[in-house]
Amino acid sequence: MLGHPDVLDTAQIQHGQISLQCILSTDEEGNIPVNRYDDENGDVKRTDGLMFKANLVSYILMPRTSESGKLTIEMSAIAQQPNVEWRFLVQMAIVTQSSQPDGTLKKSDLADSDVFEFGNRIPPLIIIIDGNIVKLKLGIRYVHKMYNVLPKFDDGDVLLRFTNEKDEEVCTYEALLRMHSPVLAHALDQTATREGGQKILTIDCCNANSFRELLYQIYPIQRPIYADFRALCNAAVAFKVKTVLDKLCEHLVNYEHLNFEEKISEASKLGLDEAIEELIYNAVKSGQWASMINRGFNPKAMFPEKTYFGPICEAVIKAKTLESNTYCRNLKQSIDFTSNSLANDSSFIHLKVQGKSYFVNRGLLAIYNNPRFAVGNNGEYCIAKTVKLESVLAKYELRMHDVIEQLLHYLYGHKRVLDVIYLRPLIVFADYYKMEQLKSELEDMLLLEPPISPEKLLDHLYYAHHYNLTNLERLTLVRMDGSYQEVAQKVVQIPDFKHLLDAEFQEKIKKSMNALWSKMFKQLTLNNRMYKSLPAPARTRYVSDNGHGGPLLPVEELDLATLVNMNPDDIFGEEQELIVLP
C-alpha cells in the first residue's frame, strides 16, 4: 500500500446501513484482522469492532455514531500482554475510496496524514467518515516505540510482606532500598538475614500497590508518576524517598489544571511539604502572595494548622530572608564513587577500571541486568576495554575513566541527559555487556542529535544497524524523507556508505528514500513535527468522499503529557490515611 507494508487481509465494519471495508497495514509484519482477543486473565473477549493484531499491540477500530448521525471510527490500541507501559509514535496515512452514483469506485485518495501517538494512557483517535466512503485504508509507519514490561518483583535479596495483605509479597534488592530510603535502611539494619541470604521485612504503613508504584519509579521503567499518584505519594512520603518526592513535587507545582490554592490543598493532603514551600516561596518573591493577602486571602483559616505553621510559614520566612528569586530544591548529594570508606560496605561492589577503583551500588547494577564483568584476583570486578570500545574512545579522544564516571552519575540520577560525546562509547559498552535497558536510554539521548551532515547521518545509520538501535533507525529513515532529504541524497554517495553498511541495509535505505512515505512530505506540512517527533494535537479527524480530510477544528484537547482529568480525586486517586515513619 504505502512503501513496503504487508497487507495480510481486509475486514468489514457493518454499522446500520453503512458497510465500510477496512485495511490496516504497518511497516512491520503481522497485521491480522480478528474480532476477539485474550484479556489480561487469559479469557477470550469479543469486540464489536475490528481488531488488527500487529507486532506487540493490537489496533482496534470501533464504529460509533456521531451527533450528526455520521459513522465515526474510534481507533485505539492495546498491548498483547498484561502489565505493560507502552507508547508508539507513528506516521499514519488515511486513504479513502468512495462509490459513485453508478456503483463504480473512484480512485483512492490520500485524505489525511499526520503524526499520531498510541499508548496505554492515550485516548482514541477519532475518524469521522463523511459521504459515500466504502473503503478505509490506514497505513502506519513507526517513528518511535517505547515498550516496557513492568517487573514482577520476584528476584532479589529482600522479601517484603504487608501487614494487611497476607498473599502479597514483593522481592527486591537491599542495596537499592538503602540507597533511596533512610527509613528502609534503618529498618533493614534491624532485620536479620535468614538462611539463603534473604531478609524478610514487614511493611505496615502502605499496601503492596503503593510500594510497587514506588519501585516502578526507582527501577528503569518509563511509568508516569500520575499512574497512581496518591498511592505513589503515600509510599514516597512514608519512606522519605527523595528522588521520587522531587518528581512528585515538580509535577504538582507545574500542573496546569489546578490553581494556586488547589495545589497547596492537594500538596497538604498528600504530604508534599516541599511542593508547598516552592509554591509559597515563588509567590512571595513574585508579589503574588502579598496581592492575595491584600484581597482577603487567609491561609491560616484555609489550611490545616500543621500546614500553615509548617511549610507555609517556613517558605514565607525563607523568601523574605534569602536573595534567590526562585525556589531552589535541595538536590541529592553526589556520591564519591572512589571513596575507600565504601570498600567494606556490602551494598557496594568494587569495580576496577584500568587500575582505578570505583564502588557502585550492587542493587543499581542488578536492575540494569547485572552485567557480567570479569572478576579479578582479589574479587573485584573489571571492565573490559574491547577493540570496538578502544576505537570509539580514540576517535572522540576520551578516557575510559571519564566515560565510566559519566555513566555512574547518570545511573545515580545526578544527570538526566548525558553529553552527546559520551553516548557512542557507552552504547558500545552497554551492547557488549547486554545492558539492553541502558542501551535503549542512551539511544533516546542520541535521537536528540540532529544529523546535519552526510557523515553524521551515516554515523547514525551505522550505530542503528550494528547495535540494533531500532528507534534510531526508524527516526533516521524518517528524517531522510523529510528535513534531511538533501543530506540523505549525499550520504549514499560517500564511499563509507558501502563499506560500513551491509548490502541488505543499503537496499532498505534506498527503498525508503523512494517510497510513497517520502513523497508525502512534499504534499504535507509535517516536516517540523516529524523532526521534533511531536504528535498532532488534534486527535479528531474527518475524511470526505471528495478526497479531502484533516483535523476537525476547533478542537480543545488536554495536554497528553499531563493528567487527563481535572477532578482532583480522579487525578490523585481516593484519599488514604497518610503515615509518615520517624
Summary of the structure (lengths in Angstrom):
residues: 582
radius of gyration: 27.4
end to end distance: 63.5
largest distance: 86.6
contacts: 1730
relative contact order: 0.11
helix: 39%
strand: 24%
